[in-house]
Amino acid sequence: MISQGVVLREPGLERHRALGRKLEVISCAVEPLLNLVYHRRSLRVECYIVLLILAEILL
């Protein structure tokens, strides 16, 4: 007989949920860093384009 306070769960279900929460936290932490890298790269490419245009004008 099972007491009313005990809930049967699948052994892997709680672990699965815990891993899902951890992955969500990691994802939220990494996303701003990836955005920063992407924006830096975009800025660098824009600077190279401006320099190429200036070089073309001077030649």
FENCOR-V836508 format. One line per field, one symbol per residue. ss: DSSP state (~ for helix, > for strand, _ for the rest). phi: phi as a letter, one per 30 degrees, with the letter a starting at -180 (. if undefined). burial: + if it has 16 or more other ideal C-beta (glycine too) atoms within 10 Angstrom, else -. Layout:
ss = ???
phi = ???
burial = ???
//
This chain:
ss = __________~~~~~~~~~~~~~~~~~~~~~~~~~~~~~~~~~~~~~~~~~~~~~~~~_
phi = .cdddccdbdedddddddddddddddddddedddddddddddddddddddddddddddd
burial = -----------------------------------------------------------
//
